[in-house]
Amino acid sequence: MQFSAVVLSVLAAAATTSAFVVPSRCAVPSLLCSAEMKDTTETAPTTTTTTETEIPEKKEFEDKVVEATAAELSAAAAVAVPTPKVEEPEVVVLTDGIDKSKIVPGRYDDIPNSIALPFMKRPPKLDGTHAGDFGFDPLGFTESYDLYTMQESELRHARLAMLAVIGWPLSELLAPSWMLQANGCAPSVLNGMNLPSFVAIVAAFGAIGYFEVQTSLRRTDDTELGLLHRADMKDVTKYGVAGDYNFDPLNLYSSIGDNAFARKGLREVEISHGRSAMLGITAFAAWEALTGHAIVDSGAMFFHPNLALPALFAAYQAFWYFYEQEEDETFIKFKMSSEGSARWENLKIGLPGGGPPPAAGSGSAPLPGEGIIEFAKAFPKKATSFVDGAQEKYGTLEKMYMDNVVNKK
């Protein structure tokens, strides 16, 4: 009977409480159970069979056990000390500036389309990490060939084109006539060549070919500039920078900043000029082949002393001296600025006969050409102001380039 009562009390406690509640240190239910069982033993008749009169007593006993257990658990929960909540420290992200000590790959990872060709998807390997990378690869060469090798090839052609775009018109201006073709055109594959020019061209290409052979498999990571490039590009590639010949006799490579971003900016300037030169020398050759006239004659105002180019430049400066562009999202409009209006009035006063009339009783009249003389006297000051303004504009453009190209991630 005692064993049955203990089992029933355990089952009743389990039915009314959660399995995950910490058991109490108090032994009240056990004592209660023992006391009840003792009284029951003394009063119950000694019989070995269970009768129907025992069921109400058993039910009452079970209710008392459940009630006592519930009271004990409530008291334990009331005195329990809650576990303090540990707050995680706030993560502070420092955005004071950009780490310019190295080039971080993936500059255009968040731009899905090509910058050069916005209507096409950006090639996967052209992510803006390298100088001159604007996502231009419509034929997919970067997927079929080594990117570093193509960069090296482009730089060599760009440097040759920069030399050629200067040497081509200079040869037509300075070379003797027996070295040139008909109409003074420079010798080329399209223009043709005579024997002296052929020998000179073969000698030049032979020297360039020898240089190519000697430098095609060169190491670039153990030179002065190579060590800089290896540190700049350590997160990008182990090959350093394409086109590195450790050539910087005037120490200009770090002139705009001795860091990885500034050096990359100068490399972008070089490749941009080189690409323009490749287009320019191609245009020279095609124009002369189509027209039969030397480029220095077709574009005479750029290569011969004349007043046309200075006049165009003066007209351009004079226009912006008086006018400014209106802000209009639909049309391109210009209006005379407030400074321009004041400048125009001052100019009219300075012209002959444009000054104010003499004061009454002064007995003097403006001399002919007096306005021109005053204008000539003020010209040095105005010229100096113009030069200062041009320098300020150049400084603004330089700052925009540094912010949008060199310092941009």
Secondary structure, 3 states (H helix, E strand, C coil): CHHHHHHHHHHHHHHHCCCCCCCCCCCHHHHHHHHHHHHHHHHCCCCCCCCCCHHHHHHHHHHHHHHHHHHHHHHHHHHCCCCCCCCCCCCCCCCCCCCCCCCCCCCCCCCCECCCCCCCECCCCCCCCCCCCCCCCCCCHHHHCCHHHHHHHHHHHHHHHHHHHHHHHHHHHHCCHHHCCHHHCCCECCCECCHHHHHHHHHHHHHHHHHHHHHCCCCCCCCHHHHHHHHHCCCCCCCCCCCCCCCCCCCCCCCCCCCHHHHHHHHHHHHHHHHHHHHHHHHHHHHHHHHCCCHHHHCHHHHCCCCHHHHHHHHHHHHHHHEEECCCCCCCCEEECHHHHHHHHHHHHHCCCCCCCCCCCCCCCCCCCHHHHHHHHHHHHHHHHHHHHHHHHHHHHHHHHHHHHHCCC
